[in-house]
Amino acid sequence: MLVAHALWAQAEIPLDQRQSGSVLLSPSNLALQNDPGLHPASLWLLEGEALWKTPPSNNAPSCASCHGDAQTSMRDVATRYPRPRGAQLQNLEGQINQCRVQRQHQPAWPWESAPLLSVTSWVAHQAKGKAIDDFASPHLKADLAAGRDLFFQRMGQINLSCAQCHDQRWGQKLAGVVIPQAHPTGYPLYRLEWQGVGSLQRRLRNCMNAVRAEPYALGSLELTRLELYLMWRARGMPLEAPALRP
């Protein structure tokens, strides 16, 4: 395992060569992403802000009742997820749902539902421009290693790993499209292909389908560990959520 980790470290993109997927945007899409008044994800942000401030029922507190102004209390929260919460590894969507169930006594929002994506986008947006955490906590060591294993694991009928595309062939073209480095700096993000906002885990499942692998379930430990490793690869890079991608 030590030998494998040494080889992986050699294969990883050097820190000074990392780049956001934003550098691959066309001038028009980049302008769309950078204009808060035109960015299509602004609709999700407006809905997320409303859900943050509004109690889900007469007897339940709003998010703002506990956390106050999100622009202050959530300023860098999204840069530190996934993280251990109790006995499990939790991503930002999972943490929001945990608060909704335990604090607001409401049913969890379904994965990829509009309310969950809206609140997640609103929380993540507060950390825009903040550096992604280095995830150096010893409590994350096992999950980080497991996520790294998944990143280098060949899968599906096409027998490809994440690393073969995004570490070894970034900047080249696949089916006429430039392969990005796959740093998750912009999630949740608005994807023109989806005509809506989606999570990083949705994108990971898309990639698994593309290599003809059986995708892990949304919210699964496997996807959350892979999400953790991808965030670690992007450590120190500024968060851009919600970004825009083709």
TILOKOL-489954 format. One line per 2 residues: for each residue x, y, z of N, C-alpha, C. Coordinates in Angstrom, 3 decimals, decimal comma, always signed. Layout:
X:Y:Z:X:Y:Z:X:Y:Z; ... $
***
This chain:
+0,828:-1,207:+0,000:+0,000:+0,000:+0,000:+0,864:+1,259:+0,000; +1,982:+1,243:+0,740:+2,869:+2,396:+0,762:+3,452:+2,659:-0,626 $
+3,812:+1,577:-1,332:+4,340:+1,725:-2,687:+3,279:+2,328:-3,602; +2,040:+1,829:-3,470:+0,952:+2,344:-4,301:+0,727:+3,824:-4,048 $
+0,740:+4,232:-2,774:+0,531:+5,636:-2,456:+1,650:+6,505:-3,014; +2,869:+5,997:-3,012:+3,984:+6,757:-3,573:+3,787:+6,958:-5,075 $
+3,314:+5,902:-5,762:+3,062:+6,019:-7,195:+1,938:+7,004:-7,471; +0,899:+6,966:-6,623:-0,215:+7,887:-6,801:+0,261:+9,327:-6,652 $
+1,119:+9,576:-5,639:+1,607:+10,933:-5,405:+2,355:+11,445:-6,629; +3,107:+10,539:-7,286:+3,830:+10,945:-8,489:+2,867:+11,271:-9,630 $
+1,715:+10,574:-9,668:+0,764:+10,760:-10,760:-0,102:+11,995:-10,579; -0,227:+12,479:-9,351:-1,114:+13,609:-9,087:-0,575:+14,891:-9,721 $
-1,483:+15,765:-10,056:-1,121:+17,028:-10,696:-0,363:+17,901:-9,696; +0,803:+18,421:-10,057:+1,528:+19,316:-9,148:+0,664:+20,506:-8,746 $
+0,830:+20,945:-7,504:-0,023:+22,010:-6,985:+0,044:+23,266:-7,831; +1,213:+23,565:-8,385:+1,349:+24,809:-9,149:+0,833:+24,677:-10,590 $
+0,361:+23,488:-10,969:-0,194:+23,300:-12,311:-1,705:+23,084:-12,292; -2,317:+23,137:-11,117:-3,758:+22,903:-11,038:-4,530:+24,088:-11,625 $
-5,662:+23,777:-12,209:-6,496:+24,829:-12,784:-7,966:+24,478:-12,625; -8,759:+25,500:-12,435:-10,203:+25,341:-12,349:-10,781:+25,047:-13,725 $
-11,925:+24,380:-13,749:-12,626:+24,158:-15,004:-13,072:+25,452:-15,662; -13,065:+26,543:-14,917:-13,463:+27,838:-15,485:-12,548:+28,273:-16,618 $
-11,287:+27,824:-16,608:-10,353:+28,253:-17,659:-10,726:+27,652:-19,009; -11,569:+26,628:-19,015:-11,973:+25,988:-20,264:-13,271:+26,559:-20,830 $
-13,887:+27,490:-20,100:-15,144:+28,063:-20,568:-14,912:+28,985:-21,775; -15,881:+29,017:-22,661:-15,838:+29,983:-23,758:-15,989:+31,381:-23,172 $
-15,553:+32,413:-23,886:-15,717:+33,781:-23,365:-17,151:+34,113:-22,985; -18,117:+33,641:-23,769:-19,513:+33,954:-23,466:-19,990:+33,242:-22,207 $
-19,592:+31,980:-22,039:-19,989:+31,255:-20,833:-19,274:+31,786:-19,593; -18,020:+32,202:-19,762:-17,297:+32,788:-18,640:-17,962:+34,081:-18,199 $
-18,385:+34,887:-19,168:-19,086:+36,135:-18,836:-20,403:+35,840:-18,128; -21,080:+34,784:-18,560:-22,340:+34,382:-17,934:-22,100:+33,951:-16,490 $
-21,046:+33,183:-16,268:-20,716:+32,734:-14,918:-20,380:+33,907:-14,004; -19,687:+34,891:-14,536:-19,177:+35,983:-13,706:-20,165:+37,128:-13,498 $
-21,331:+37,051:-14,124:-22,332:+38,109:-13,978:-23,457:+37,610:-13,071; -23,515:+38,059:-11,813:-24,550:+37,571:-10,901:-25,971:+37,808:-11,407 $
-26,153:+38,828:-12,215:-27,485:+39,121:-12,727:-27,926:+38,225:-13,861; -26,965:+37,569:-14,536:-27,283:+36,717:-15,674:-27,071:+35,226:-15,399 $
-26,284:+34,911:-14,400:-25,979:+33,510:-14,073:-27,290:+32,769:-13,802; -27,573:+31,694:-14,544:-28,845:+30,991:-14,340:-28,997:+30,370:-12,952 $
-27,885:+30,119:-12,256:-27,975:+29,557:-10,903:-28,502:+30,571:-9,901; -28,620:+31,843:-10,307:-29,124:+32,857:-9,380:-30,536:+32,521:-8,901 $
-31,299:+31,822:-9,719:-32,651:+31,425:-9,307:-32,600:+30,446:-8,139; -31,624:+29,545:-8,161:-31,460:+28,592:-7,061:-30,964:+29,319:-5,808 $
-30,127:+30,325:-5,993:-29,643:+31,089:-4,845:-30,778:+31,854:-4,178; -31,651:+32,425:-4,971:-32,790:+33,154:-4,406:-33,696:+32,211:-3,618 $
-33,929:+31,031:-4,166:-34,762:+30,051:-3,477:-34,067:+29,552:-2,207; -32,755:+29,347:-2,290:-32,006:+28,904:-1,118:-32,029:+29,921:+0,003 $
-31,904:+31,190:-0,345:-31,957:+32,238:+0,666:-33,339:+32,278:+1,325; -34,392:+32,116:+0,521:-35,745:+32,121:+1,082:-35,956:+30,938:+2,019 $
-35,495:+29,759:+1,621:-35,632:+28,570:+2,475:-34,804:+28,714:+3,750; -33,662:+29,370:+3,666:-32,803:+29,599:+4,829:-33,530:+30,440:+5,880 $
-34,273:+31,425:+5,420:-34,890:+32,385:+6,329:-36,295:+31,977:+6,790; -36,943:+31,046:+6,088:-38,337:+30,725:+6,357:-38,476:+29,457:+7,180 $
-39,187:+29,480:+8,309:-39,429:+28,254:+9,077:-40,220:+27,251:+8,242; -39,865:+25,966:+8,306:-40,587:+24,971:+7,509:-42,000:+24,704:+8,022 $
-42,270:+25,066:+9,275:-43,613:+24,943:+9,841:-43,714:+25,899:+11,014; -44,912:+26,025:+11,586:-45,114:+26,958:+12,686:-44,316:+26,588:+13,930 $
-43,995:+25,309:+14,072:-43,342:+24,849:+15,297:-41,851:+24,570:+15,116; -41,319:+24,832:+13,944:-39,916:+24,501:+13,675:-39,115:+25,772:+13,420 $
-37,862:+25,781:+13,840:-37,023:+26,959:+13,583:-36,550:+26,998:+12,137; -36,274:+28,174:+11,651:-35,631:+28,305:+10,342:-34,133:+28,078:+10,514 $
-33,442:+27,908:+9,395:-31,978:+27,815:+9,457:-31,410:+29,083:+10,096; -31,963:+30,226:+9,726:-31,478:+31,500:+10,248:-31,721:+31,632:+11,746 $
-32,737:+30,958:+12,273:-33,010:+31,033:+13,703:-31,832:+30,517:+14,517; -31,170:+29,479:+14,005:-30,011:+28,909:+14,697:-28,694:+29,551:+14,256 $
-28,549:+29,754:+12,959:-27,254:+30,144:+12,405:-27,136:+31,629:+12,102; -28,251:+32,355:+12,117:-28,190:+33,777:+11,831:-27,967:+34,058:+10,359 $
-27,324:+35,156:+10,089:-27,051:+35,597:+8,717:-26,044:+34,645:+8,073; -26,448:+33,981:+6,995:-25,574:+33,009:+6,334:-24,297:+33,654:+5,814 $
-24,373:+34,932:+5,442:-23,191:+35,602:+4,903:-22,073:+35,698:+5,938; -22,437:+35,577:+7,204:-21,436:+35,589:+8,278:-21,166:+34,188:+8,803 $
-22,234:+33,486:+9,191:-22,071:+32,195:+9,858:-21,610:+31,083:+8,920; -21,898:+31,201:+7,620:-21,533:+30,162:+6,656:-20,362:+30,580:+5,773 $
-19,592:+31,561:+6,221:-18,588:+32,197:+5,370:-17,589:+31,220:+4,766; -17,178:+30,179:+5,487:-16,217:+29,240:+4,909:-16,617:+27,787:+5,150 $
-17,862:+27,565:+5,525:-18,304:+26,215:+5,877:-18,128:+25,240:+4,717; -18,506:+25,628:+3,512:-18,460:+24,704:+2,376:-17,047:+24,261:+2,031 $
-16,043:+25,006:+2,453:-14,654:+24,625:+2,146:-14,184:+23,457:+2,993; -14,962:+23,068:+4,026:-14,513:+22,046:+4,975:-15,291:+20,741:+4,874 $
-16,108:+20,598:+3,865:-16,886:+19,362:+3,674:-16,420:+18,630:+2,428; -16,502:+17,266:+2,511:-17,018:+16,366:+3,545:-16,165:+16,366:+4,810 $
-16,805:+16,009:+5,935:-16,120:+15,930:+7,213:-16,841:+14,920:+8,096; -16,167:+14,408:+9,141:-16,834:+13,452:+10,034:-17,903:+14,162:+10,859 $
-19,075:+13,593:+10,897:-20,154:+14,096:+11,736:-20,708:+12,899:+12,492; -20,332:+12,797:+13,757:-20,680:+11,606:+14,523:-19,885:+10,428:+14,007 $
-20,573:+9,344:+13,688:-19,882:+8,128:+13,263:-19,768:+8,019:+11,752; -20,208:+9,029:+11,012:-20,189:+8,903:+9,567:-19,570:+10,112:+8,889 $
-19,132:+9,885:+7,646:-18,599:+10,957:+6,825:-19,770:+11,657:+6,151; -19,818:+12,962:+6,283:-20,965:+13,720:+5,816:-20,526:+14,794:+4,826 $
-21,194:+14,861:+3,683:-20,947:+15,998:+2,797:-21,914:+17,127:+3,147; -21,835:+18,239:+2,421:-22,628:+19,412:+2,789:-24,120:+19,135:+2,662 $
-24,518:+18,460:+1,591:-25,935:+18,123:+1,428:-26,425:+17,251:+2,573; -25,600:+16,269:+2,960:-25,979:+15,395:+4,061:-26,103:+16,140:+5,378 $
-25,219:+17,114:+5,601:-25,288:+17,908:+6,828:-26,553:+18,762:+6,869; -26,908:+19,340:+5,737:-28,136:+20,140:+5,676:-29,347:+19,267:+5,984 $
-29,384:+18,085:+5,415:-30,502:+17,185:+5,692:-30,504:+16,709:+7,143; -29,320:+16,509:+7,704:-29,252:+16,102:+9,108:-29,847:+17,182:+10,015 $
-29,520:+18,436:+9,738:-30,109:+19,536:+10,507:-31,625:+19,594:+10,301; -32,051:+19,365:+9,072:-33,484:+19,420:+8,777:-34,248:+18,352:+9,564 $
-33,682:+17,168:+9,677:-34,354:+16,074:+10,391:-34,263:+16,259:+11,900; -33,049:+16,546:+12,391:-32,831:+16,563:+13,835:-33,258:+17,868:+14,493 $
-33,089:+18,984:+13,805:-33,385:+20,284:+14,408:-34,754:+20,837:+14,013; -35,131:+20,585:+12,759:-36,403:+21,127:+12,284:-37,533:+20,095:+12,315 $
-37,155:+18,833:+12,572:-38,139:+17,743:+12,662:-38,975:+17,634:+11,398; -38,267:+17,739:+10,273:-38,881:+17,622:+8,959:-38,277:+16,432:+8,217 $
-38,987:+15,873:+7,239:-38,396:+14,788:+6,440:-37,218:+15,307:+5,618; -36,225:+14,461:+5,442:-35,065:+14,847:+4,636:-35,493:+15,138:+3,206 $
-34,862:+16,130:+2,603:-35,104:+16,397:+1,194:-34,443:+15,306:+0,352; -35,071:+14,874:-0,717:-34,433:+13,875:-1,595:-33,153:+14,434:-2,218 $
-32,187:+13,545:-2,453:-30,962:+13,949:-3,144:-31,312:+14,521:-4,509; -30,657:+15,588:-4,887:-30,834:+16,300:-6,157:-32,177:+17,012:-6,276 $
-32,924:+17,097:-5,194:-34,180:+17,847:-5,240:-33,881:+19,345:-5,265; -34,829:+20,115:-5,786:-34,635:+21,561:-5,899:-34,392:+22,228:-4,545 $
-35,133:+21,890:-3,483:-34,869:+22,548:-2,193:-33,472:+22,249:-1,648; -33,040:+20,992:-1,746:-31,719:+20,643:-1,213:-30,614:+21,316:-2,016 $
-30,742:+21,324:-3,335:-29,732:+21,982:-4,162:-29,727:+23,491:-3,932; -30,895:+24,063:-3,689:-30,984:+25,510:-3,484:-30,310:+25,930:-2,178 $
-30,611:+25,227:-1,097:-29,996:+25,580:+0,188:-28,499:+25,295:+0,150; -28,103:+24,165:-0,452:-26,677:+23,851:-0,566:-25,957:+24,919:-1,382 $
-26,560:+25,357:-2,474:-25,956:+26,413:-3,297:-25,824:+27,707:-2,507; -26,846:+28,049:-1,721:-26,821:+29,276:-0,935:-25,713:+29,228:+0,116 $
-25,589:+28,079:+0,787:-24,537:+27,936:+1,800:-23,152:+27,957:+1,138; -22,993:+27,195:+0,049:-21,696:+27,143:-0,625:-21,301:+28,498:-1,184 $
-22,285:+29,266:-1,653:-22,005:+30,575:-2,243:-21,387:+31,543:-1,241; -21,669:+31,349:+0,040:-21,105:+32,234:+1,065:-19,587:+32,067:+1,177 $
-19,092:+30,925:+0,724:-17,647:+30,662:+0,797:-16,936:+30,972:-0,520; -17,627:+31,600:-1,450:-17,006:+31,893:-2,741:-15,744:+32,729:-2,556 $
-14,655:+32,268:-3,163:-13,372:+32,957:-3,046:-12,513:+32,479:-1,896; -13,074:+31,688:-0,979:-12,310:+31,155:+0,146:-11,570:+29,895:-0,285 $
-10,410:+29,666:+0,308:-9,584:+28,515:-0,050:-10,170:+27,219:+0,506; -10,170:+26,189:-0,307:-10,630:+24,874:+0,124:-9,667:+24,310:+1,157 $
-10,217:+23,685:+2,164:-9,460:+23,160:+3,293:-8,431:+22,114:+2,856; -7,432:+21,860:+3,728:-6,438:+20,836:+3,401:-6,811:+19,457:+3,940 $
-7,906:+19,359:+4,703:-8,423:+18,091:+5,202:-7,334:+17,262:+5,888; -6,565:+17,940:+6,728:-5,435:+17,302:+7,393:-5,817:+16,589:+8,690 $
-7,087:+16,618:+9,073:-7,513:+15,977:+10,316:-7,198:+14,484:+10,303; -6,610:+13,960:+11,387:-6,340:+12,509:+11,434:-7,615:+11,684:+11,360 $
-8,741:+12,274:+11,716:-10,011:+11,545:+11,659:-10,453:+11,281:+10,219; -9,849:+11,972:+9,258:-10,214:+11,798:+7,852:-9,258:+10,871:+7,103 $
-8,227:+10,416:+7,777:-7,156:+9,675:+7,099:-7,675:+8,441:+6,372; -8,489:+7,628:+7,042:-8,966:+6,385:+6,427:-9,919:+6,683:+5,271 $
-10,821:+7,638:+5,456:-11,762:+7,971:+4,391:-11,054:+8,586:+3,195; -10,046:+9,403:+3,456:-9,291:+10,024:+2,371:-8,544:+8,963:+1,561 $
-7,950:+7,996:+2,249:-7,242:+6,917:+1,557:-8,212:+6,077:+0,732; -9,394:+5,827:+1,275:-10,396:+5,049:+0,539:-10,878:+5,811:-0,691 $
-11,041:+7,121:-0,565:-11,432:+7,931:-1,709:-10,352:+7,957:-2,769; -9,122:+7,986:-2,343:-8,007:+7,958:-3,291:-7,977:+6,627:-4,036 $
-8,210:+5,535:-3,313:-8,268:+4,221:-3,956:-9,338:+4,200:-5,049; -10,507:+4,785:-4,768:-11,586:+4,822:-5,751:-11,194:+5,644:-6,975 $
-10,443:+6,735:-6,755:-10,029:+7,601:-7,852:-9,095:+6,864:-8,809; -8,287:+5,950:-8,287:-7,320:+5,220:-9,108:-7,818:+3,845:-9,520 $
-9,014:+3,487:-9,119:-9,563:+2,159:-9,418:-10,190:+2,135:-10,810; -9,757:+1,205:-11,639:-10,401:+1,019:-12,931:-11,801:+0,453:-12,716 $
-12,742:+0,887:-13,536:-14,110:+0,424:-13,344:-14,853:+0,365:-14,665; -15,935:-0,392:-14,662:-16,827:-0,450:-15,809:-16,314:-1,296:-16,955 $
-17,150:-1,470:-17,955:-16,780:-2,259:-19,119:-15,649:-1,619:-19,915; -15,523:-0,284:-19,810:-14,440:+0,404:-20,518:-13,135:+0,331:-19,732 $
-13,218:-0,043:-18,448:-12,034:-0,306:-17,622:-11,131:+0,920:-17,486; -11,727:+2,048:-17,118:-10,981:+3,294:-16,925:-11,112:+3,761:-15,481 $
-10,090:+4,436:-14,989:-10,156:+5,081:-13,678:-10,322:+6,584:-13,862; -10,727:+7,260:-12,796:-10,794:+8,729:-12,820:-9,421:+9,312:-13,153 $
-8,373:+8,727:-12,557:-7,025:+9,263:-12,709:-6,533:+9,198:-14,145; -6,938:+8,163:-14,882:-6,452:+8,030:-16,259:-6,911:+9,185:-17,142 $
-8,068:+9,731:-16,858:-8,536:+10,900:-17,611:-8,035:+12,200:-16,997; -8,297:+12,377:-15,701:-8,170:+13,700:-15,093:-6,802:+14,005:-14,505 $
-5,968:+12,993:-14,278:-4,586:+13,242:-13,866:-3,619:+13,074:-15,034; -3,853:+12,054:-15,854:-2,884:+11,697:-16,891:-3,160:+12,360:-18,240 $
-4,422:+12,699:-18,514:-4,755:+13,184:-19,859:-5,482:+14,525:-19,854; -5,398:+15,262:-18,772:-6,076:+16,545:-18,749:-5,469:+17,471:-19,821 $
-6,327:+18,259:-20,427:-5,897:+19,145:-21,511:-6,010:+18,507:-22,880; -6,074:+17,169:-22,940:-6,318:+16,487:-24,203:-7,823:+16,458:-24,467 $
-8,214:+15,909:-25,611:-9,626:+15,894:-25,970:-10,185:+14,479:-25,961; -11,420:+14,372:-25,506:-12,171:+13,127:-25,547:-13,505:+13,445:-26,216 $
-13,767:+12,799:-27,363:-14,974:+13,066:-28,144:-15,103:+14,552:-28,471; -13,970:+15,193:-28,750:-13,960:+16,588:-29,144:-14,038:+17,587:-28,013 $
-14,072:+17,101:-26,770:-14,187:+17,973:-25,600:-12,892:+17,903:-24,788; -12,396:+19,058:-24,339:-11,170:+19,096:-23,553:-11,415:+18,449:-22,184 $
-10,514:+17,566:-21,780:-10,632:+16,882:-20,490:-10,161:+17,839:-19,390; -11,009:+18,131:-18,406:-10,591:+19,015:-17,307:-9,807:+18,249:-16,248 $
-9,252:+18,972:-15,319:-8,537:+18,343:-14,207:-9,488:+17,809:-13,132; -10,743:+18,156:-13,218:-11,776:+17,637:-12,305:-11,599:+18,101:-10,871 $
-11,282:+19,380:-10,697:-11,268:+19,948:-9,352:-12,663:+20,481:-9,036; -13,252:+20,051:-7,918:-14,661:+20,381:-7,635:-14,839:+21,748:-6,985 $
-14,282:+22,764:-7,609:-14,307:+24,095:-7,001:-15,640:+24,817:-7,164; -16,511:+24,317:-8,046:-17,710:+25,083:-8,360:-19,033:+24,484:-7,937 $
-19,008:+23,358:-7,217:-20,262:+22,655:-6,909:-20,925:+23,166:-5,640; -22,284:+23,096:-5,649:-23,185:+22,768:-6,748:-23,015:+23,780:-7,881 $
-23,205:+23,324:-9,117:-23,037:+24,214:-10,256:-24,166:+24,046:-11,265; -24,303:+25,063:-12,100:-25,288:+25,020:-13,184:-24,597:+24,453:-14,414 $
-25,134:+23,351:-14,917:-24,577:+22,720:-16,110:-25,548:+22,925:-17,263; -25,063:+23,498:-18,358:-25,924:+23,763:-19,502:-26,529:+22,469:-20,041 $
-25,767:+21,389:-19,980:-26,264:+20,086:-20,420:-27,478:+19,648:-19,602; -27,465:+19,971:-18,304:-28,567:+19,588:-17,414:-29,707:+20,595:-17,451 $
-29,420:+21,811:-17,885:-30,391:+22,906:-17,796:-30,863:+23,099:-16,353; -29,913:+22,965:-15,443:-30,229:+23,138:-14,033:-28,998:+22,963:-13,175 $
-29,178:+23,129:-11,876:-28,097:+22,978:-10,906:-28,006:+21,517:-10,479; -26,806:+21,030:-10,284:-26,600:+19,657:-9,839:-25,412:+19,560:-8,911 $
-25,316:+18,445:-8,220:-24,269:+18,234:-7,225:-23,056:+17,544:-7,837; -21,973:+17,534:-7,087:-20,771:+16,810:-7,500:-21,065:+15,318:-7,621 $
-21,866:+14,789:-6,702:-22,148:+13,353:-6,759:-22,938:+12,989:-8,016; -23,800:+13,871:-8,467:-24,491:+13,622:-9,731:-23,484:+13,535:-10,862 $
-22,504:+14,419:-10,866:-21,489:+14,409:-11,922:-20,646:+13,142:-11,855; -20,315:+12,692:-10,658:-19,538:+11,463:-10,504:-20,300:+10,266:-11,060 $
-21,600:+10,239:-10,786:-22,418:+9,143:-11,322:-22,476:+9,204:-12,853; -22,509:+10,404:-13,422:-22,466:+10,547:-14,876:-21,203:+9,917:-15,451 $
-20,068:+10,179:-14,790:-18,796:+9,617:-15,257:-18,807:+8,094:-15,162; -19,369:+7,569:-14,086:-19,436:+6,112:-13,927:-20,309:+5,491:-15,000 $
-21,411:+6,141:-15,315:-22,250:+5,653:-16,412:-21,492:+5,693:-17,736; -20,656:+6,721:-17,922:-19,924:+6,882:-19,183:-18,932:+5,747:-19,420 $
-18,361:+5,198:-18,336:-17,433:+4,073:-18,487:-18,158:+2,741:-18,322; -19,494:+2,814:-18,309:-20,357:+1,635:-18,223:-20,125:+0,853:-16,937 $
-20,070:+1,618:-15,853:-19,976:+1,024:-14,518:-21,303:+1,233:-13,803; -21,590:+0,397:-12,834:-22,779:+0,571:-12,008:-22,494:+1,689:-11,018 $
-23,178:+2,831:-11,117:-22,841:+3,957:-10,230:-23,282:+3,713:-8,804; -22,509:+4,246:-7,874:-22,898:+4,195:-6,468:-24,108:+5,094:-6,243 $
-24,870:+4,791:-5,219:-26,073:+5,571:-4,917:-25,693:+6,961:-4,414; -26,529:+7,941:-4,718:-26,336:+9,278:-4,176:-26,328:+9,220:-2,653 $
-25,357:+9,879:-2,054:-25,235:+9,874:-0,606:-24,508:+8,678:-0,042; -24,060:+7,763:-0,901:-23,350:+6,575:-0,429:-21,990:+6,945:+0,151 $
-21,477:+6,070:+0,995:-20,161:+6,298:+1,579:-19,098:+6,362:+0,489; -19,233:+5,532:-0,544:-18,230:+5,505:-1,612:-18,156:+6,856:-2,332 $
-19,299:+7,395:-2,721:-19,286:+8,687:-3,411:-18,813:+9,807:-2,501; -19,162:+9,737:-1,231:-18,738:+10,781:-0,299:-17,239:+10,715:-0,058 $
-16,686:+9,522:-0,004:-15,227:+9,384:+0,121:-14,523:+9,895:-1,128; -15,074:+9,600:-2,291:-14,478:+10,111:-3,535:-14,583:+11,633:-3,576 $
-15,703:+12,167:-3,123:-15,872:+13,623:-3,036:-14,816:+14,232:-2,112; -14,554:+13,577:-0,990:-13,527:+14,053:-0,058:-12,163:+14,096:-0,732 $
-11,807:+13,037:-1,436:-10,500:+13,003:-2,088:-10,383:+14,095:-3,149; -11,453:+14,303:-3,917:-11,419:+15,351:-4,942:-11,263:+16,733:-4,313 $
-11,940:+16,950:-3,190:-11,780:+18,223:-2,493:-10,349:+18,373:-1,981; -9,761:+17,284:-1,502:-8,360:+17,333:-1,052:-7,428:+17,675:-2,218 $
-7,695:+17,114:-3,405:-6,883:+17,451:-4,583:-6,955:+18,935:-4,894; -8,096:+19,557:-4,544:-8,309:+20,986:-4,827:-7,952:+21,873:-3,642 $
-7,297:+21,320:-2,633:-6,979:+22,091:-1,423:-6,226:+23,371:-1,772; -6,645:+24,455:-1,143:-6,008:+25,748:-1,387:-6,581:+26,508:-2,562 $
-7,328:+25,844:-3,432:-7,938:+26,537:-4,574:-9,191:+27,278:-4,099; -9,531:+28,399:-4,711:-10,714:+29,157:-4,274:-12,009:+28,488:-4,720 $
-12,990:+28,503:-3,830:-14,312:+27,976:-4,162:-15,022:+28,958:-5,100; -15,774:+28,429:-6,061:-16,444:+29,259:-7,075:-17,961:+29,058:-7,086 $
-18,487:+28,330:-6,141:-19,894:+27,919:-6,191:-20,865:+29,097:-6,144; -21,950:+28,995:-6,916:-22,195:+27,990:-7,940:-21,541:+28,395:-9,272 $
-20,745:+27,514:-9,820:-20,089:+27,798:-11,093:-21,027:+27,445:-12,252; -20,539:+27,655:-13,453:-21,292:+27,291:-14,662:-20,377:+26,436:-15,536 $
-20,935:+25,370:-16,075:-20,175:+24,495:-16,958:-21,031:+24,102:-18,155; -20,410:+23,695:-19,265:-21,171:+23,325:-20,481:-22,098:+22,131:-20,233 $
***
